Structures are given as C-alpha cells and as structure tokens.
Amino acid sequence: MKATITVKRNGEETSEIFELNPPSVIGRFDPAVGPIDVDLGPLPEGAYVSRKHAKITFEDGVWTLVDMGSSNGTFVLRDDFEKVEESALENETEFALGNARFVFRISEEAELPNDAVDEEAPETQEA
C-alpha cells in the first residue's frame, strides 16, 4: 500500500505532494544529521520543522505518525489540532508539523505483478 502527504496552505491543498515509502522520516536535511526521506527545508514552513521531526510507519495494516522529539510539536486534526506523540493515520487525516499542514492520503491502487490476469478478459468454460 502506498501513501502521500499533500501540503496545505491558507486552507487549500497545494500541488506539493510527497510520496511515502515507510518508514519515512520527515524533516529538514542537514549534513550534520544526514539524509531524511521527506525534506521540507525548501518549503516556506520548513523553518518551523525540526531536522528529524516525525516519522510515518506502516505496520500490521496501520499507518502511524510518530513525533521524533521535535521542537515545535506534531499535531493531528480531530475536532481541533491536538498535540500527539504518536497517532494512527487514516485516509484524509490532516496533521501539522510545527506550522506546516498536510493531508495524508492512502493510495488504494494495488500493486499487481506484470503477469496478473486481466479482470475484463472473458472467462472460458470447458464442457
């Protein structure tokens, strides 16, 4: 299963979409800290994101957002934004890292092998 996070700015989703390959560390690249999976440094909101801010994992069929000891916090939108250390993510969940807002989306497309049977092919019956 695949997932993405889309940057939300001024209440609207942007065209800035990041694909996730769990476990995915989200933050800002810093040569002293090393590579990360999703680099938010180039975004205007990136200044409020820790170098290793949060991680999104997928285990036992559950997507999870985990704060990695960030300075400005990790928040999930429920009735209002709630600060979390860890939270399950569902499709369309909104969350914030510092003041950077995102929409989490699960891609329902199944990854089929190249030799998968075409579902629209007519079935044959033997008499």
N, C-alpha and C positions, 0 to 999 in steps of 0.2 A: 504494500500500500504506500502511496506517495502523499505528500502534503506540501503546502506552500504557506508563506505568510505574505500578506499584502500590506504595504504602508498605508496608513490612513492619516490624512492631513486636513485640517479645517472641516472635519466631519465627513469628508469624502474619501473614497478609496482612490489611490493613485495607480499609476502604471508600474510602480516599483514593486516587483514581486520576487521573492526569494524562494527557491526550491529547497526543501529539506531532505537530507539524507541522514536519518537518525543513527546514532545520537548526534545532534547538531548543536555546536556551541555558537551562541550569538553574542557579538560584542564589537569591539573596535580593534583592528590589527595594530600591534605594537611589536617591533622587532625584539624587544626585551622579553615579551611574553610568548611570542611565537604565533604560528598560524591559527586562525579560527575558521569555522565553517561558514558563518554569515557575518560579513564585515559591514557594520552600519556606520563606520567612520565617515564615508563620503556624504551621508545624509545631513541636512541641517540639524536634525535632532540628535545626531551622533555624539555631540559633545556631552550629552547627559547619560550616555550609555557607558557602562564600565567595560574594561578591556575584555574580560570574560564575565558577561552579565548574567546570562541564563543559558539553559540547555533544554532542548526538546528531545524527548526519547519516545520510542515506540516499543513496548514490551507487553507480551501476553494480550495483544489486541487493544492496548490502551495507550493513547498519546498523553504525555505528561510534560508540563512546563515546570522547570526547577530553577529557582534563583541560585546563583553561584556566589553569594556573598556580595552582591552589588552595592554600590554606594547610594544610588537613588531608588532602589526598590524595583520589584516586579509585581504587577497588578493585573487582576483578571476582572473583567466587567461582568457583574452579576446584576443586582439592582443598581449598584453604583460600583466604582472601581474599588476592589478590596486588595490590600497588600497580601501577598502569599509567599510562602517559602517553596511550596510545591502545590500543583493543581492539575487535575485531569483536564484535557482539552477535548472538546467536541467540535464537530464541523461548525464553522461560522462563529467560534468563540473569539471575542475581542480581548486583547490584552495590551498592556503597556510596559515598556522597559524605560524607566525614568519618564520622560515626556514623549517618547516615541511610541505611537499607537499602531497596532497591527490587527488584521483579521486573519485567523487561522482557518485553512481550508484543507479538507481531506479530499484527495482525488479518488473517485470511485472506480476509475478505469483499472481493470485487472490486467496484469502483465501476463500475456499468453505466449507460449512458445511459438516459434515460427511455423511449426508443423501442426498447429491447432486446427481442429476441424471447423469449417465454415458452417455456422448455425443455419444459414439460409439454404444450404445445399439440400436438394430433395432426398428424402430417405428412400432406400430401396428395400423391397421385401422379397424374400425368397419364397417360392410356392412349395 
